[in-house]
Amino acid sequence: VTIPGNVTQILSSAFRNCSSLATLTLSEGLTQIGNNAFQACSNLTTQTIPNSVQYINTGAFMECTKLTTVRIGTGIYSIGSLSFSSCEALEDVYIYSEEVPGTNKDAFTDSYPEFITLHVPDGCVDAYKAEEPWDTFKDVVAINSVSVYLKNNKVAYCSDKNLDFSGR
């Protein structure tokens, strides 16, 4: 399923119990994911939330039991209660916002945050570690920023880290 850019909100329970939903593309322009919108979409394995999303409401991805990786964009303001609860396969959460989003401490209940790595922008690790529920995650680590672009029809990159792409 691809949600087009002209959709600004996904309403409550819109895709609830869609167990056959395995791939979900959310486009820029979406600002809010409603209560229980994707609850029990048990075949989702990875999810990217675009930069335009400000609110992930209560139970939005609750019981997505195969979800292993979540990427949340820069615009996130609030993550509601139980948003990612009972996502027991969750291993990595990436949050690209430099501002720690408002989050209920039960947002990851029964997802075992003590086994999940939280990836946040470089320079923001301490801010996330100081807030619930982020302080309960196994590790809070910095995202190494890399910009990839075309220069003279060749791929080039910029990074503040020393990266080696020779084996790729």
N, C-alpha and C positions, 0 to 999 in steps of 0.2 A: 504494500500500500504506500502510495506517495501522497502526502498532504500538500497541495499547491500553496504558493506564496500568498495568494489572496485570502486564505483562511487565517483568521487571527486568533480564534479560540477553538479548542476541542472541548466539547461539552461533557458534562459528567456522564460517566458510564458508556460513552460513545462506542468503544470497542471492547467493553468488558466481556470476559469469557470467550474471546475470539482465539481459541487455542490453536487454530491453524495459521494464525498470523505469525510469520517467521521473519519478515523483513518490513521495516517501517522507516520511511524517509519523511522527516519533518522539514519543511522549507522555511527559509528566512521569511519573516512577516508574521509568523505565529508568535503570539505573546503570552498565551496562557494555556495550560493543560489542566482540564477540569478534574474534579474529584473522581477517582476510580476509573479514569478514562481508558486505561489499558490494563486494568486489574485482571489477573489470571490469564494474560496472553502468554501462555506457558512455553511457546516455542520461540519467543524473542531471545536472541543471544547477545546482541550488542545494540546499543542505542545512542544516537547522537542527538542532542537537544541544541537547536540553533541559537546563535547569539541573541536573537530577538526575543527569546522566551524569558519572561520576567518571573512568572509564577508557575510552579509545579504544585498542584493542589493535593489535598489529602488523598492518600491511597492511589495516586496516579499510576504507579507501576507495581503496586503491591501484588505479591504472588506470581511474579514473572520468574518462575523457578529455574529457567535455563539462562537467565540474564547473567553474563559474566563481566561485561564492560559497559560502563556508562560514561559518556562525554557530555558535559554540561557547559554551554557557552558563556560568554562574557557578560551577558545582560541579566543573568539570574539575580533576583532580588529575594525570593522566598521559596523555600522547599517545605511543603506542609507535612503534617503528621502522617506517619506510616507510608509516605510516598514510595519508599523502596523497601518496605518491610516484607519479610518472607521471600526474599530473593536470595535463596541459600547458595546459589552458584556464583554470586558476585565476588569478583577478585580485584577489579580495578575500577576506581571512580576518578575521573578527570574533571576538575572544575577550573575553567579558564578565567573566572572572575577574580580580580585583585581585591575586591571587597568580599569579605566573608558573608555569604547569604544568610538571612534569617532562617533558622531551621529548628524545628522541634526536636528534642533529644530522642524521640521515638521514631524518627524518620527511617532508620535502618534496623528497627527491631526485628529480631529473628533472621537477620541477614548476616550475622556474625561479623561485625565490623572489626573485631580483633584479628581477623584473617584477611581483611581487605586493605589494599594500598590506596591511599588518597594522593593524587597528583595535583599540585596547585602551582600557580605561577611562581617563578623564581623570585625570591624576596618576600613571599607571603607565607612561608611555612610556619613561622612562629605565630602569626595571627590566627591561622587555622587551628594550630595545636592548642591555642588558648580558649577555644570555643567548643561547646557541646553541639553535636555529638562527634565532631571531628577529632576530639581528643581521645576517643575510644578506638580509633582505627589503628591497625597493626603498624603502619608506617605512614608518615606524611612527608612526601618528597617533592622536590622542585621539578617542574616541567622545564626541560631544556628547550629554549625557543630556537626554531630554525625557520628561516625564510627561504623559500625556493622560488626562483624566477628564471625567465628566459633572457639570455644575453647573447646576442649574435646567433640566434637559433640554437643555442646550447643551454642545457640546464646548469644553473649556478646556484650557490646557496650562501647565506650569511648566518653565522651563529656566534654566540659568545662562548661556545664550548669548542674544544678541539675534536671534531668528528672524523671518523674514518669510514668512507663508503666504498673502499676498494674491494671488499668481498661481496658487494651487492649488485 
